[in-house]
Amino acid sequence: MIICKKRRRRSRAFHARQNKIMKTKNSFKKYGLRKIGHCLIACLFFLPILGGCGAASNETTASGTASQANISQKNIKPGNSPIPDEATDISPGSKKRGKISLSKDKKTIFVQGWLETHELTNRKTAKATKIVFRKDAGILVDGDILDFCLPPLQYAPLVKEIKVEEGNPFLYEKDGMLIQRAGADFDFEYTTDRETLILCVPCKKGKIRIPEGVQDIYSSAFWGCSDITSVFLPSSLNNIGNAAFGGMKSCKNIHPPKNSKEYISINGVLYYYSNSNSVLIAYPAGKTDKIFNNAPKNTDFISAGAFLEATHLQEVYLPSGMEKIDDGAFGGCKNLRKVIVKNKKKINEVSAQAFWGCPKLKERVKDKYER
């Protein structure tokens, strides 16, 4: 009996200690979580104030030359930007940026304010057949028009009409082509120095003549125009952006400007001559030749997107003077099996992305850094 009583007393003492410990733990959890909650509320309260102070500071130093909102330099992936109900600020101290919206039947895209070309459409615009640029609409043209970019209307392949509202000082439309006037000035970084053809409607058909007065053709401007059969360039032409005529699956000829000494066309393939060397700018994707081997001997550079989606090509033989092959030069050439320099030498530079989308490629030219 004594042993049992001692055990009972020990058991009660043990449970008493355990209860005390559990009360302490529960109290810690209760008041600890309460303190954490207070800290979070304080953070949420003060962060907007601090952010407002930063925005106010930036606003006092920002230049007042922009006619519209400042655009963030952060790249937005095509198709991932939703259609906003209201304009959205995207940088401290900025005014409101541009936006797109859709009509109720989703057949018309409305563009307001300044946007980059890849922001003109998204996955919600697939049924659109018309795009309207408001009076204040403008395109943020990068100073380096040679940058490789995706098709401007890649998520609106059914668009066949462009309308620019009367009174727009920056843009105008001509035969299904959107052109931005020289001098269109958003800010010090985005200024259109020359008359620039921005894009063409994807449903354009047959032969096209780029209007006289156009000086620059923006990168990827005609990419996706699958029913254009030939292109005539204006005598006013100055620069052509990368992949400007890429993926034109029915096009067989690109005609150079009349009396041009810089731009020439050989069998429909467009070249640019400079300092006794030539650059291969565009190989029309509608050409049905399986072998290409007649580039001029002085051709030393293939520009980005030059052979883009030329699906008939199987073999390409480049001249021995070749020095560089740029990004996506042979992108999407699904049946391409061989690309080599005639003397099989290595060249100075071959872009790592030069042959994307070429699943059948077995033999290709390498640069001097590759094994």
Disulfide bonds with the S-S distance in Angstrom:
none
